[in-house]
Amino acid sequence: MSQSKREKERNWTVRKQDQHPHGKVKSYKELAGKETKE
């Protein structure tokens, strides 16, 4: 279940990044790093 929520959040982040690739890059990078650490 946790994976589903994480995947959904990642999808949402990717979509947001696609809409604003000049402000969500940092957040997306941070999220990716956190995901990799987990």
N, C-alpha and C positions, 0 to 999 in steps of 0.2 A: 504493500500500500504506500509505503514511504517513497518507493521508487516512482510510482505513478505521480505522486504530488510533485516530486522533484522534476520529473520529465515535463509535467505540465508547466511548472514555473520556468523551466529552461525554454520551453517553446514560447511562452509569453515574453520572456526576455529577448529571445531572438527576434520575435516580431517587433518588439519595441525598438530594438537596435536597428532593424531594417527601416523603420519609420524615422528614427532619429540617430543615424550613424555618426553623429557629431556631439553626442552628449551621453549616450548609453555605452559607449565603447569601454570607458573605465569601469562602469558597473558590470558590464558583461565579462570583462577580463577578470574582475574580482570574483564574480560568481563562478566562472570557469575554474579559477584557481581553487576555490573552496570545494567545488565538486571533485576536482582531481585529488584533493587532499583526503576527502572522505573516501 
